[in-house]
Amino acid sequence: QVQVVESGGGLVQPGGSLRLSCAASGTTFNILQMAWYRQAPGKQREWVAAITNIGSTNYADSVKGRFTISRDNAKNTMYLQMNSLKPEDTAVYYCNVFSGARGYWGQGTQVTVSP
């Protein structure tokens, strides 16, 4: 079992920045990939970015060049640095940890981009 906790959300003005964190605990030795998803009101959850256990990264086109995903394997923690935020980035951001052939979700953290 893996426990997942996100943090770092908040209210920010357009053009601003936020850094999200995702901490994994429990059975973490076989984590293969960690990823960020988001869900805006009235919309389906969408994939944002992912990072593998060897550091390979991928991004959705909508955030490429603005968001940076990183990972501290020693701390089992993943980060999402979000720059140049737009109102359309407003959503609940969820962390997904893929370990032992299944995914584990956190409770989410709210990001609101508004003047």
SULUR-V547945 format. One record per residue. N is the residue number from 0. RES is the residue in one letter. SS is DSSP state (h for helix, s for strand, l for the rest). PSI is psi as a letter, one per 40 degrees, with the letter a starting at -180 (none if undefined). Layout:
# SULUR-V547945
N;RES;SS;PSI, N;RES;SS;PSI
This chain:
# SULUR-V547945
0;Q;l;i, 1;V;s;h, 2;Q;s;h, 3;V;s;h, 4;V;s;h, 5;E;s;i, 6;S;s;i, 7;G;l;e, 8;G;l;i, 9;G;s;a, 10;L;s;h, 11;V;s;i, 12;Q;l;i, 13;P;l;h, 14;G;l;e, 15;G;l;a, 16;S;l;i, 17;L;s;i, 18;R;s;h, 19;L;s;i, 20;S;s;i, 21;C;s;h, 22;A;s;h, 23;A;s;i, 24;S;s;i, 25;G;s;b, 26;T;l;g, 27;T;l;e, 28;F;l;d, 29;N;l;f, 30;I;s;h, 31;L;s;d, 32;Q;s;i, 33;M;s;i, 34;A;s;i, 35;W;s;h, 36;Y;s;i, 37;R;s;i, 38;Q;s;h, 39;A;l;i, 40;P;l;h, 41;G;l;e, 42;K;l;i, 43;Q;l;i, 44;R;l;h, 45;E;s;i, 46;W;s;i, 47;V;s;d, 48;A;s;i, 49;A;s;i, 50;I;s;h, 51;T;s;i, 52;N;l;e, 53;I;l;e, 54;G;l;e, 55;S;l;h, 56;T;s;i, 57;N;s;i, 58;Y;s;i, 59;A;l;i, 60;D;l;d, 61;S;l;e, 62;V;l;e, 63;K;l;h, 64;G;l;e, 65;R;l;d, 66;F;s;i, 67;T;s;h, 68;I;s;i, 69;S;s;i, 70;R;s;h, 71;D;s;g, 72;N;l;d, 73;A;l;d, 74;K;l;e, 75;N;l;f, 76;T;s;h, 77;M;s;i, 78;Y;s;i, 79;L;s;h, 80;Q;s;h, 81;M;s;h, 82;N;l;i, 83;S;l;f, 84;L;l;i, 85;K;l;i, 86;P;h;d, 87;E;h;e, 88;D;h;e, 89;T;l;h, 90;A;s;i, 91;V;s;h, 92;Y;s;h, 93;Y;s;i, 94;C;s;h, 95;N;s;h, 96;V;s;h, 97;F;s;h, 98;S;s;h, 99;G;l;f, 100;A;l;e, 101;R;s;i, 102;G;s;i, 103;Y;s;h, 104;W;s;i, 105;G;l;a, 106;Q;l;e, 107;G;l;i, 108;T;s;h, 109;Q;s;h, 110;V;s;h, 111;T;s;h, 112;V;s;h, 113;S;l;i, 114;P;l;none
